[in-house]
Amino acid sequence: MADITRQKKAGGKMHSCPPASDRPKMTGEELRVYLSSLPPSAQKKPFRVAVYDLMKKKFPCK
């Protein structure tokens, strides 16, 4: 979330748009299912990149 806040303050393009009024809800199970569904090449990416990719999918900017 800190990276998203920094992006917003900088005025750059946001990679995802989680709701501002409430903390985004993402369960450990949801993350586990997403990570296990990734192809082997994507599973080698840093964990942070995988979480950001899931956030893009779950909270797309309109």
LOMARPA-931006 format. One record per residue (C-alpha): x, y, z; residue in one letter. Coordinates in steps of 0.05 Angstrom, whole numbers, padded with zeros to 5 digits, always signed. Layout:
<vokols>
XYZA/...
</vokols>
This chain:
<vokols>
+00000+00000+00000M/+00057+00048+00013A/+00080+00043-00059D/+00009+00058-00083I/+00006+00119-00038T/+00073+00143-00065R/+00048+00134-00137Q/-00015+00172-00122K/+00023+00230-00091K/+00072+00232-00149A/+00015+00238-00198G/+00039+00180-00241G/-00002+00126-00272K/-00029+00079-00219M/-00016+00004-00227H/-00079-00014-00188S/-00135+00024-00154C/-00155-00009-00089P/-00214+00024-00053P/-00191+00084-00012A/-00248+00083+00038S/-00232+00014+00066D/-00170-00029+00071R/-00168-00076+00011P/-00189-00146+00028K/-00143-00201+00004M/-00142-00267+00040T/-00082-00312+00046G/-00122-00367+00011E/-00136-00320-00048E/-00062-00304-00054L/-00043-00378-00048R/-00091-00398-00103V/-00066-00342-00148Y/+00007-00360-00137L/-00004-00434-00149S/-00041-00418-00215S/+00019-00381-00244L/+00061-00415-00297P/+00130-00438-00274P/+00165-00379-00307S/+00121-00329-00269A/+00132-00366-00204Q/+00206-00346-00208K/+00189-00272-00204K/+00197-00236-00138P/+00139-00244-00090F/+00125-00169-00090R/+00115-00171-00166V/+00065-00228-00159A/+00026-00190-00106V/+00024-00127-00150Y/+00001-00169-00209D/-00056-00196-00167L/-00074-00126-00145M/-00077-00103-00218K/-00125-00160-00232K/-00168-00151-00170K/-00168-00074-00167F/-00162-00049-00239P/-00162+00026-00251C/-00221+00050-00291K/
</vokols>
